[in-house]
C-alpha cells in the first residue's frame, strides 16, 4: 500500500521524456498487469486497450455520436500536446463512422486504429466513410491536416496481437442459424 503510493509519486515526478522510453513504458505495463485497480488492468497493453474499447462498444451501443473538433491536440496529448485549431464538428448516427471521420480529420487512416478496425470488421459500424454516413460543418478533406504523432505512436501501432485477433474473430463470425 504505502510503497505503491511512493512509486506512484516517483512516477508522477519523472520527466515525460523518461516515461516515454521503451524500457520505462514496458515497466509501466508490467506494473499495471499486477495492480489491483480495474482501470490499471484494462490498460495493460496497447492491444488490450483496443480490444477493451471494442468489447465495450459491442455492449454499449451509442445511437448518436457528436464530436467537437473545434480544437484538437497533437503530439504528446492528452496532457502535454499542442493545440490545433480545426473549427470542425462531426455528427453521425454511426459512432464508428464518426470516429473514422475524426481520425481522417487528423491524418490517420481508420484501419490503422485497432478498435475502429475491429468495430468495422464486426459490423458495429462503417469506417469506410460512405457518403452520407457523417455530417459536419465543412468538407472533411478540406479541413483535414496531418497531426504530429505522439512519441509512443510506433508502439501504439502494436495493437495487432494474434491472441486479441482470435478473440475479435469470434465476434466477426456469422451467427449460426436457428433450427
N, C-alpha and C positions, 0 to 999 in steps of 0.2 A: 503494500500500500504506500507507505511513506517513501520508499526508494523509487517507486514508479513515478510518483509526483515529482521527485527530484530530477529524474530522467526527462520527464516532460518539460520541466522548466529549462533544463540544459538545452534540449532540442529547440525550444522557442527562442532561446538566446543565440543559437547558432546562426551565423550569416547564411542567407539564402543560397549563395553560390556553393557553399559547402554541402547544404542539404540536397542539392541537385546532383552531386557527384554520384555516379552509378553505385559505388560501394555503400554510400550512406542511404541512397534510395532503396537498395536491396535490404539493408538492415532494417529500415523502417517497415517494409513489407513483412519481414520475418517477425518483427515485434508485434505487428498487428495480428498476425496469424495466431499468436498465443495470448492475446489480450481478451479479457472478459467482456469488453464492450461489443455489442452487436454492430455498432457503426464501424468500429475498427475491423471486425471480421469481414464485413461486407467489402471493405476496401483493401483486401489482401493483395491483389494483383490487378493490373490493368485488364486482363482477360475476365476476371471475376466481376470487376466493376461494370463492364459492358454486359455481361451475362445477367447480372442482377437488375440492371435498368430494363433489359429485355423482359425478364421474368415479371417484374412489376408491371410493365406495360401490358402484358397479357392479362393481368388480373384487374388493374385499374385502367379502364378504358375511357380516355377523355373524349368528349363529344365535340369539343371546340378548343382549338389552340390559338392563342393570340401572343405574338412575340413583339415586345417593344425593343426595337433595334435603333432607337434614337441615338444612343451612344453605345458602342461596343468596347471591348478591351482586347488588346493584342499583347503578345509577348508573355510576360510572367504573371498572367492572371491566375486566380481571381483577386489577388491582393496587391501584387506589385507590377501589374501591367500598365500599359499606356492607353489612354482613352482614344477612341476612334469615332469621330462624329459621322454617323451614317445617315441619320434623319430618315429612318425607314421603319415600317411596321409591316408585319406579316400576320395573316389570319387564314385558318383553314378548318374545315370540319374533320380533316385528316391530320392528326398530330405528327405522324411520320412525315407527311408532305411538308408541314410547316417547319419541322426541324431540318429536313433536307434543303428547303429553301434558305433557311438561316445559314446552314453550312456552306451552301454555294455563295451566299452573300459575302462570306468571309474567305472565300477562295479554297474551300475544301470540297472534295467530291464525297457525296453521301456514302458511297460504298467503301470509303476508307475509314468510316466511323463505325465501330463494331455494333453498337446497339441499333443503329439505323439499318445497317445491312441485315442484321438478324430479324428485326421487325418487318422489313420489306420482304425477306425470304419467307417468313412465317405468315404473310398475308395480313399483318396488323395494320398496314397502310401502304402507300405507294411513294417510294423515294425517288421515282423517275421524273417527278415534276411534270406530269401530264398537263396539258393546257386546261385551265380552269380549276386545278386542284388547290391552288392558293390564290389569295388576293393580297394586294399590298398597295402602298401609296406611290408606287413607281415601277418602272421596268427593272426586274431583278438583275438582268445583265448590265444595265447602265449603272445601277447602284453598287454592284459588286466590286470588291477590291481585295486583293490577297492580304490577309492579316499575317503579321510576323508570328511565327510559331513559338510556342513555349519551348524553353530549353530542353525539357524532357520529352518533346514530341516524338523523336525517334523511338524512345522506349514505350511511349503511349501507343505507338503503332503495333506493339507486340500483343494486341488483343486476340490474335488468331492462335488458339491453343487447341490441339486435337481433342482434348477432354471436353472443353467447352463446346466445340463444334459438334461433338457427339450428342450432347445434351440439347443443343439448339435443333439439331437434325430431327430429333424425336418430335419436336413441335411443328416441324415443317412437313411431316408425313401426312398424307390424306387420312382422314378418319375412316376406319373400317365401316362398311355399310351395315346397317342394322338388318337382321333377318326376321 
